[in-house]
Amino acid sequence: MAQSSTYSLTIDSLASNGVEPTVSFVLSRWGNNTQEVVAQHVIAQHKVGFEDLPQALQRVYSSTGIDPQQIEWMTIVDSQEGHFWNKFWVYRKRARWVESLGLGHLKPYRISPQRALAYEAFRQSGFRQATVICLDPEVNQLTAQLWEAGERGLQKKWPEAEGNSAEEFFERLAEFCGFSGGRAQRQFVELSGYGEPRFLDQLREEWLEIGSQGQLILKDNHPDFARAFHSPQRSPDQPVTSREIDIYASLESLVMEWAMTLKSSRRLLVGGEERICVVGQGLLYEILIVVLPRIFDRQKLFILSGSLSQLRASGASALLGLQQEPKSKAPLSKTPADDRKKPQPLPEGQLA
């Protein structure tokens, strides 16, 4: 068996919801049945920019002594939703751009961002099989996606949802209550346990419902909160009132109902057991990770947070190792001592 090392490059550049675009890339060395991360970087658009990604990679090549021709695979975390990355490929002539990275000899593979993020949560959990709840507001997907991860692979449990984003509704309602942005939303969640869910029926009747397959569905894409609550939007510098506290309590109760519906429907079972991974960002994610430990065994619950761009890039890199076979023909695994059976991911195809 050949012992030579080969390399892979994974790039993620998805961002939305007014967030500055970022690039994350993972350069990995493969050989002797192992994956070793050689370099992993997050580049903020306002600090460096996409045009400087080739320069960033050149610095990595120089510091590590790696020749770009040694890179056998390139994977792009790519969305169908029309975000910056897709426009970048359309207007920048992808072939010329790949050549600027020193990778003109490669044809990039596409791995969907949800699959990459879900697999990274499963990979870090250490579970042999699990259900992964993935909430990625940066990809503009609808509410949550449910994945089954195990020996048979990583498969989506839910079909593609239709309608509007419930996550966006949560964000807008928090903004109406005077809690806009990540830190402020976490302060909103800190109201947990202080209020009464007196607006729960109103949430159900006017805006949100739990679908037949457990999806949290938004019924009205243009909610008028000032009319519904008979009062104006709270300014962040105004005192928090019982209205805001009770609105949060109502949201938490609704998320609790949603989680209980998933539990009772047995949709979270894999192999007859409940082992759950949760990964994501946003207010719905923040509320969910408050609720889930109340109804599930903490030993069978794994919660992952962090830079979604970096997590997607890492997950896609690991998936790439499972999907592709290096020239050395060496089987790929997490570490030599890791004897767990690895799931085989569904192929995502190639970029044309």
ABEGO torsion letter per residue (X at the ends): XBABBBBBBBBBABBBGGBBBBBBBBBBBBEGGBBBBABBBBBBAAAAEAAAAAAAAAAAAAAAGBBAAABABBBBBBBAAGBAAAAAAAAAGAAAAAAAAGAAABBBBBBBAAAAAAAAAAAAAGBABBBBBBBBAAAGBBEBBBBBBBAAEBBBABBBBBEBBAAAAAAAAAAAAGBBEAAAAAAAAAABGABBBAAAAAAAAAABBBBAAGBBBBABABBBAAAAAGBBBBBAABBBBAAAAAAAAAAAAAAAAAAAAAAAAGAABBGGBBBBBBBEBEAAAAAAAAAAAAABBAAABBBBBEBAAAAAAAAAAAAAAAABBBAAGBBBBABAABABBBBBBBBAEBBX
